[in-house]
């Protein structure tokens, strides 16, 4: 089957021709073409000037050589340096992300722990000298009212089951945290809980002894502290 003209033209740009010293007719060097194709190409070559074919194929050869040229040593070094810098930046970002990933979970657990302690403390009486249910109020004109305590201290000898007013929790320090039942909540062994109680009515626009601020400070396993405060008003 004859070789198509389009393939012949393409072959001219891919083949190598040499111009013999004793003839003006170029000769096609056979690089795997079928014999019939070689004859066809040689026949087509008779209609072209040998010098033109020689120059044409020299340019093709030069283009091929340029396309096949590799990277220089300097180019390779530049690529390696750029990749090293990029990978270093990516590694730093990944490390920081991994380091910070536990932080939201730890903060959430710390808030839950602080709320658990406040839920236990706030229902207690305002003061040791407050009546049951808050009446009569200490430092008030209520019938049989007494003066509020001057010191915030535990009057129950450290027995948490007997704590009956918010002052009893002042100075409480648990590590690990301990619930009123005496048990440690699961997954909180590495946390620390500290409680402080002080008069702070001025924060609310009241007489200073009109309210107490209870602050529960949680120290997390990451070493960060999270103070959570609530107020108990004298009523």
Protein Blocks (a to p, Z undefined) as FASTA:
>chain_A
ZZdfklmmmmmmmmccdddfkbcbdcdddehiafklmmmmmmmmmmpcfklmmmmmmmmm
mmmmmmmpccdfklmmmmmmmmmmmmmmmmmmmmmmmmmmmmmmmmmmmmmmmmmmmmmm
mmpcfbfkbcehhiacehiabehiacddfbdcdfkgopaklpcbfklmgopacdddddfk
opacehilmpccddddddfkkmnopafklpccdddddddfkopacddddddddZZ
